[in-house]
């Protein structure tokens, strides 16, 4: 019916990013970019989290130096750009924690629908990093400069109600209604072919 669902599937690691997952996702976005049957893409996570951001264990153990670290961050940034510039509408379906790069990948989508139990955080400051995956671009445009600074500088984790209040998400529903609500939106967008609007928004 024109819908594609892409699920981050590392639930034991809260769907955090290591190099293999980033490369696999980039490959999927490249192939779906030219797939005429996909008119709406839904991005979600398996288990209790949407995405906890970078896999710190992978970063510590697998990246041998600054050059590899920079390349990893660059590839995550390319993933955020792939989502943001995708040729058809994208919906982040957030059923748990979206932190760090995970929060910013959700922000790269055109819509964020979340469950009432979802949490969002710019957790970079807590581990001595600056926001990546487009966060310094997406977040101020979503919530304003002052709110973005507060979230980035403190690394605070906010609940779904607060995220809705400040404009970070589009809609909050109960967990058992999330998939149904997102699918209804996706079907409507697919039927209307609103991809024509994407280049101007």
Residue pairs with C-beta under 8 A, 6 or more apart in sequence:
1 187
1 190
2 37
2 38
2 39
2 40
2 190
2 191
3 38
3 39
3 40
3 41
3 42
3 183
3 186
3 187
3 190
4 32
4 35
4 38
4 40
4 41
4 42
5 41
5 42
5 44
6 25
6 28
6 41
6 42
6 43
6 44
7 44
7 45
7 46
8 15
8 21
8 25
8 43
8 44
8 45
8 46
8 50
8 51
9 15
9 45
9 46
10 16
10 21
10 46
11 45
11 46
11 47
11 48
11 49
12 47
13 52
13 55
14 45
14 47
14 48
14 49
14 51
14 52
14 96
14 97
15 45
15 46
15 47
15 49
15 50
15 51
15 52
15 102
16 51
16 52
16 53
16 54
16 55
16 56
16 58
16 102
17 51
17 53
17 54
17 55
17 58
17 76
17 101
17 102
18 55
18 58
18 62
19 58
19 62
19 72
19 75
22 72
22 75
22 76
22 79
23 75
25 79
26 75
26 78
26 79
26 82
29 79
29 82
29 83
29 86
30 82
32 38
32 41
32 86
33 82
33 86
33 87
38 88
39 88
39 89
39 189
39 190
39 193
39 195
40 88
40 89
40 90
40 91
40 186
40 187
40 189
40 190
41 86
41 88
41 89
41 90
41 91
42 90
42 91
42 93
42 182
42 183
42 186
43 83
43 90
43 91
43 92
43 93
43 105
43 106
43 109
44 50
44 92
44 93
44 94
44 95
45 51
45 94
45 95
45 96
45 102
47 96
48 95
48 96
48 97
49 96
49 97
49 98
49 102
50 92
50 93
50 94
50 95
50 96
50 97
50 98
50 102
50 106
50 118
51 98
51 99
51 101
51 102
51 103
51 105
51 106
52 97
52 99
52 100
52 102
53 99
53 100
53 101
53 102
53 103
53 123
54 72
54 76
54 100
54 101
54 132
56 127
59 69
59 72
63 69
63 72
73 132
76 101
76 132
76 133
77 132
77 133
77 134
79 105
79 133
80 101
80 104
80 105
80 108
80 133
80 134
80 138
81 108
81 134
83 90
83 105
83 108
83 109
84 108
84 134
84 138
87 195
87 198
88 195
88 198
89 110
89 111
89 186
89 189
89 194
89 195
89 198
90 108
90 109
90 110
90 111
91 109
91 110
91 111
91 112
91 113
91 182
91 185
91 186
92 98
92 105
92 106
92 107
92 109
92 111
92 112
92 113
92 114
93 113
93 114
93 178
93 179
93 182
94 106
94 112
94 113
94 114
94 115
94 118
94 120
94 169
95 114
95 115
95 117
95 118
95 175
95 178
96 115
96 117
96 118
96 119
97 118
97 119
97 120
97 121
97 157
98 105
98 106
98 114
98 118
98 119
98 120
98 121
99 119
99 120
99 121
99 122
99 123
99 157
100 121
100 122
100 123
100 124
100 131
100 132
100 133
101 132
101 133
101 135
103 120
103 121
103 122
103 135
104 131
104 132
104 133
104 134
104 135
104 138
104 139
105 133
106 112
106 120
107 134
107 135
107 138
107 139
107 142
107 168
108 133
108 134
108 138
110 198
111 170
111 185
112 168
112 169
112 170
113 169
113 170
113 171
113 172
113 173
113 178
113 181
113 182
113 185
114 160
114 163
114 169
114 171
114 172
114 173
114 178
115 160
115 172
115 173
115 174
115 175
115 178
116 160
116 161
116 172
116 173
116 174
116 175
117 160
117 175
118 159
118 160
118 163
118 169
118 172
119 157
119 158
119 159
119 160
120 157
120 158
120 160
120 163
120 168
120 169
121 151
121 155
121 156
121 157
121 158
122 131
122 135
122 139
122 151
122 152
122 155
122 156
123 155
123 157
124 130
124 131
124 132
124 135
124 152
124 155
125 152
125 153
125 154
125 155
126 155
130 136
131 139
131 152
135 152
136 152
139 148
139 151
139 152
140 148
142 148
142 167
142 168
143 151
143 166
143 167
143 168
144 166
144 167
147 166
150 156
151 158
158 166
158 168
160 169
160 172
161 172
163 169
163 172
164 171
164 172
171 181
173 181
